[in-house]
Amino acid sequence: TIIPNPNCDKRKMKAFSSKSLLIIFAFSFITHSIQARETNSLFIRNSCSCTTYPTLCYASLVKHADFIQTNRVLLTDTALNVTLASAKSTSAFMSTLSRSRGLKPREAAAMKDCVEVLSDSLDELRRCIGEMSHLRTSNFEVTMSDVQTWVSAALTDESTCTDGFQEINAKDNIQRIVRGKIVQVAQLTSNALALINNLATSHA
């Protein structure tokens, strides 16, 4: 007759209990993470509803939901950084395009002007991001006013680029390329400005 070892049974029970606790903990953690991600995504979607281009706003920011969470300042700062990244890419593309062969003199001149105003736009967006990093309750109104001014100026610069090509009657394909790139940046800038305005109003 084999006599059961009570100590062995206890060890098995402890091991089973530990595994059960780990499974429960892992399940709870995953559930909490999913709920948090849904909450963060909903916050971004609701915040983007105040923008002119809500679909673009949500698509450009939801990938940063874990960082933004439900923080309005982080949301605004992220929108500015996403806009800056797009503006950098567009500026580099325009700079390359301006050196392309086959451009008419007026088209090349308009392209050069576009690169210059985009450079101004980049500087203004960088200043905004720099100011936002120093945002405090004590300087909130002054900082937000400056940021609103600079983002508005950046949006004006971007519009100046597309206007320049319309005025010279550039080739359809050139206009289409330039417009497609600039419109994307301008829409992101517009959305960032709307979120900035919303942030400023929320603390009024």
N, C-alpha and C positions, 0 to 999 in steps of 0.2 A: 504494500500500500504506500502510495506517494503522499507525503504530508505537505500540504501547501505552505509556502513560506510567506508569513504575514508581512514581512519587511519588503518582499518583492512586490506584493500587491499594492502596498503603500506607495512604492516608487512609481509603479505604473499609473496609479491614480494621480500622483503629483505631476507626472509627465503629461498626462491627459489634460489635467486642469490648466497647466501652463500653456499647452497648445491651444486650448479653448480660449484662454484669455488673449493670446496673441491674435487669434482669428477675429475675436470680437473687437479688439483694439484696432486691427487693420481695417476691418469693415467700417468701424466708426470713423476712422481717419479718412477713408475714401469717401464716405458719405458726406462728412463735413467739408472736404475739399470740393466735392461736386456742388454742394449747396453754396459754398463761398464763391465759386466760379460763376454760378448762375446769378448770384446776388450782384457780383461785380459787373457782369455782362449787362444785366438789367439796368444798373446805375449808368453805365456808359450809353446804352440805348436811349434812356430817358433824357440824359444830359444832351445827347446829340439831337434830340427833337427840337431844340431851340435854334439849331443851325439852318443855313440855307440849303445845305447838301447833307442831310442826315444819313443817307445810306453810305456815302463816302466817309463821313465822320466815323460812323460805327465800324466800318470795315478797316479803317486805318488805325483805330485805337483798341479794338477788342483783343487783338493779339498781345496787348500790354496790360490786360485786365488784372493779372496777378500782381503787377507792380502798382497800378492805379488804385485798385480796391474800390473804395467809395469816397476817395479824397478829391475834393474839387481842385485843390491846388496842384496835386499830382496829375490830375486829368488835364488841366490847362498847360502845365509844363510839358507833358508828353505830347500834346497837340502841337506845341511850338517846336519841339524837337523833331517830330515827324515831318512837319512843314519845312524845317531847315534842311533835313536830309533830302527831301524831294527837290528843294530849290538848288542845293549843291549839285545834284545829279543833272538837273535841267541846265544849269549854268555851264557845266562841263560839256554837255551835249551841244549846246549852242555855240560854245567856243570852238569846238571841233567843226561844226557845220559852217561856221563863218569862214573857215579856211578851205572850204570845199571848192573845187574847180567847177566852172559852169555857172557861177552866180553872176548876175548882172551887177555893175558897180553900185547901183542904188540898193539892190538886195543885200550886197555885202556890207554896205554902210549901215543899213537898217539892222542887220544882224549884229554888227559891232556895237551899235547903240543899245541893242537888246542885252548884250552881254554886260555892258556897263551898268544899266539900270538893275539888272539881276544882281550884280555885285553889291549895289546899294541895298537891295532888298535883303541879301544875305547878312550884311552888316547890321541892318535894323533888327532882323530876327535874332542874331547873336546877342545884341544889346538887350533884347527882351528876355532872353533866357538867362543872361547874366543878372539882370534886375530881379527876376523871379526867384533866383537862388538866395537873394537877400530879403525876400518878402517877410515882413514881421507885422504884428498888430500895430506897432507904433508908427510904421511908415506905409501902411497898407494903401491908403487913399492916394498918396503921392506916387507910389510905385505903380499902382494900377493905372493911373492917369498917363504916366510915361509909357507904359507898355501898350496901352490902347492907341496912343499917338504913333508909336513906332510901327505897330502892326498895320495900322491904317496906311501909313506911308509905304510900307512894303507892298501892300495890296495895290496902291496907286502905281508904284514902279512896275509891277507885273502887268497891269493893264496898259501902261505906256508901251510896253514891248509889242503886244499884239496890235495896238493902234498904229504903230509905226509901219507895220507890214500892210495894213489895210490902206494906208494913205498912199503908198507907192505902187499899189496894184501888183504886188508880187505874184509869181506863178502860183497856180492853185495848189500844186503839191508842196511848195515851200510854205505857203500860208497854212496848209493843213497840218504839216509837221510841227511848225512853230506853235500854232494855236493849240494843238493837242497837248503839247508839253506844258505850255504856259497856263492853259486852262486848268490843268491838274493842280499845279502849284497855287494858282489863284484861288481855286475852290478850297484847298486845304488851308490857305491863309485866311480866307473868309470864315471858315469853320472855327479856326483858332480864335479869331477876333470875337465871334459870337460867344464862345465859351469864356473868353476873358471878360466880356461885357456881363455875362451871366454871373461870373464869380464876383465882379465888382458890385453888382446889384445885390447879391446875396449877403454882402457885408455892409450894405448901406444902412 
